Amino acid sequence: VDRQLDAGGIMIGKTNTAELGVGAHTANRLFGITPNIYGNSKSSGGSSGGASVAVASDLLPFADGTDMMGSCRTPAAFANIYGFRPTTGLIPTDRSSEKKLDNIPMLTTPGCFAATPDDMSLMLDCIVGSDPLDPLSINLNSSFKESLNNKKKFSNLKVCWLSDLNGEYIFEHGIIEMCENKLKDLNK
């Protein structure tokens, strides 16, 4: 937030999340259910469903969130926008109260939403980089905007694909094959 404010950003407010930030649907006892942009009978996903709906509704050009098990990616997919869960440390967070960071698996990381890759690159260029409050934070040697506009750099991006973790996760029939075919298309 500090970096966004320093860059001239205006904070609009907080959006609805799943209770305690945990859940595949954005619902809580205080504000109720966040409906999907495509209708009240559909889920907005979770846990950052309020942020994805705000971006998909054109209330905001981009929004931040956190992602542990899909809390940015799922709501983004349900709202037909972009959601990003970066490598831990790319977007710094205050870890000053955390002890023994080398012994704790970092499951949650700050992430973001945007309606377009250009909008997301603007936000990311503003908020990424090392911070003294986050010993895991890292600097980049280029900008997202430059990489997005540089076809050679963009074609060198790597995509991580976990599939079903050697049969440990069960997917609906056809989903794994559909994703693997899309990955082959991206590799061309």
PEZIUR-V469881 format. One record per residue. N is the residue number from 1. RES is the residue in one letter. PSI is psi in whole degrees, -180 to 180 (none if undefined). OMEGA is omega as a letter, one per 30 degrees, with the letter a starting at -180 (999 if undefined). Layout:
BEGIN
n = (N,N)
res = (RES,RES)
psi = (PSI,PSI)
omega = (OMEGA,OMEGA)
END
This chain:
BEGIN
n = (1,2,3,4,5,6,7,8,9,10,11,12,13,14,15,16,17,18,19,20,21,22,23,24,25,26,27,28,29,30,31,32,33,34,35,36,37,38,39,40,41,42,43,44,45,46,47,48,49,50,51,52,53,54,55,56,57,58,59,60,61,62,63,64,65,66,67,68,69,70,71,72,73,74,75,76,77,78,79,80,81,82,83,84,85,86,87,88,89,90,91,92,93,94,95,96,97,98,99,100,101,102,103,104,105,106,107,108,109,110,111,112,113,114,115,116,117,118,119,120,121,122,123,124,125,126,127,128,129,130,131,132,133,134,135,136,137,138,139,140,141,142,143,144,145,146,147,148,149,150,151,152,153,154,155,156,157,158,159,160,161,162,163,164,165,166,167,168,169,170,171,172,173,174,175,176,177,178,179,180,181,182,183,184,185,186,187,188)
res = (V,D,R,Q,L,D,A,G,G,I,M,I,G,K,T,N,T,A,E,L,G,V,G,A,H,T,A,N,R,L,F,G,I,T,P,N,I,Y,G,N,S,K,S,S,G,G,S,S,G,G,A,S,V,A,V,A,S,D,L,L,P,F,A,D,G,T,D,M,M,G,S,C,R,T,P,A,A,F,A,N,I,Y,G,F,R,P,T,T,G,L,I,P,T,D,R,S,S,E,K,K,L,D,N,I,P,M,L,T,T,P,G,C,F,A,A,T,P,D,D,M,S,L,M,L,D,C,I,V,G,S,D,P,L,D,P,L,S,I,N,L,N,S,S,F,K,E,S,L,N,N,K,K,K,F,S,N,L,K,V,C,W,L,S,D,L,N,G,E,Y,I,F,E,H,G,I,I,E,M,C,E,N,K,L,K,D,L,N,K)
psi = (-44,-43,-37,-43,-43,-29,3,9,156,123,125,-41,-173,147,169,144,167,152,129,17,18,124,151,-7,144,97,142,165,-24,-48,-3,-151,137,113,160,151,-23,7,149,-19,-2,151,147,1,-176,162,-12,44,-35,-40,-42,-40,-39,-41,-46,-27,2,25,-29,147,-28,165,158,168,-174,156,122,-56,32,13,-18,-43,-42,-53,-36,-45,-40,-24,0,42,-174,134,143,126,104,173,139,131,-17,-48,112,155,160,108,19,-24,-5,135,152,58,-26,-15,-3,125,129,97,-32,139,149,147,-169,168,149,157,-26,158,-35,-45,-41,-39,-35,-46,-47,-42,-27,-35,-13,163,166,154,137,-23,-8,97,-13,-5,152,157,154,156,11,177,156,-41,-46,-43,-38,-37,-3,103,-36,-47,-42,-38,-15,0,145,143,130,132,118,-15,-132,18,57,42,5,-26,136,129,156,144,130,-18,-47,-45,-40,-45,-43,-37,-40,-39,-38,-41,-42,-26,-9,none)
omega = (l,a,l,l,l,a,l,l,l,l,a,a,l,l,a,l,l,a,a,l,a,l,a,l,a,l,l,a,a,a,l,a,l,a,l,l,a,l,a,a,a,l,l,a,a,g,a,a,l,l,a,l,l,l,a,l,a,l,a,l,l,a,l,l,l,a,l,a,l,a,l,a,a,l,l,l,a,a,l,l,l,l,a,l,a,l,l,l,l,l,a,l,a,l,a,l,a,l,l,a,a,a,a,l,a,a,a,l,l,l,a,l,l,l,a,l,l,l,a,a,l,a,a,l,l,a,a,l,a,a,a,l,a,a,l,a,a,l,l,l,l,a,l,a,l,a,l,a,l,a,a,l,a,a,l,l,l,l,l,a,a,a,a,a,l,l,a,l,a,l,l,a,l,a,a,a,l,l,l,l,l,l,l,l,l,a,a,999)
END
